[in-house]
Amino acid sequence: MSPVHPFRFGVMVHSSGARQVMTDTARRVETLGYSTFLLPDHLDQPVGALPALAVAAEATTHLRLGTLVLANDFRHPVLLAKDVATLDLLSGGRFELGLGAGWRQGEYEQAGIPYDSTPVRINRLAEALHVLTGLFADGTFAFAGEFYTVAELDGQPKPAQRPHPPLLIGGGGRRILSLAAGQADIVSIIPRARPEGSGQDSADWTSATEAATRQKLEWIRQAAGDRFATLELNTMVYAVIVSDDRHAAAGQLAGRFGLTEDEVIASPNILVGSIEQMVDDLRGRREAFGISYITVPEYFMEALAPVVERLAGT
């Protein structure tokens, strides 16, 4: 059985780019009891995640700010370390860094960035994590790897949270989840991504079943070893349908996702049914999988709010 962590909830926001919309949304997320305000990192987004999170920080008092997730190949880790530490410092220690290997091939092509194989991108991410944590630490840092070289640099500023802001890494494959288990503070268990997709079409829903989640959890457990008990497990819930007829609601999604109704109901990446059923489902999933940190797209934050009110912090 996985260690039990208190429930917390986050919202992934796709901002319009307008400052007032950003601040109003951040305040609403905080008012509803969510823990984190999260921004994605894609070239088709209207704002850059890190500057926009600084605006959200100014508009709120205790809401945590995070990325879900930055594409490692879009930024050099030395410069990212400075930006992350600055944001954490200026927000009063409220930042959480979600970092990934990058996966949308089309974005790489548009930006003229080589789209290397998955193992190469994950190996580069592993080096970037080493550089980031080295620069967050006290004193100078030196590193000579396959992808990055750092020569006796004392990273400045240092983040407010010590030894560093919480690190979130996630994915649907064994290689990335094993890296997350060994290096991250938060491991996000999600369906495998389709490099050619976007939105809901970006997910391989055959890897979002209960059985697939159990397999991912075993990969994490094996790779984490003794540190497994310290990990916070997260998942993105991509669809929330509040209904007193959960099988009818599940039927709306089954054909779209290529799953049976029962698979939809049991999937940790979907919530359907009454508020009471959703509360029971999340408690059951925490007991079965250890998943205690739930994120949803902005579109579903109001629908899930009664569940957040019941479970957050428990």
Protein Blocks (a to p, Z undefined) as FASTA:
>chain_A
ZZddddddddddddehiaklmmmmmmmmmmnopabdcddddfkbcbdfklmmmmmmmmpm
klccddddddfklpcfklmmmmmmmmmmmnoopaccdddebjalklmmmnopacddfklm
mmmmmmmmmmmmmmmpgcjdddddfkbccehiacddddfbdfbdcdddddjbfklmmmmm
mmmmbdcddddddfkbgcjllpcfklmcfklmmmmmmmmmmmnmmmlmmpccddddfbdc
ddfblmlmmmmmmmmnopafklmmmpmkbceddfklmmmmmmmmmmmnopabdcddfklm
mmmmmmmmmmgoZZ
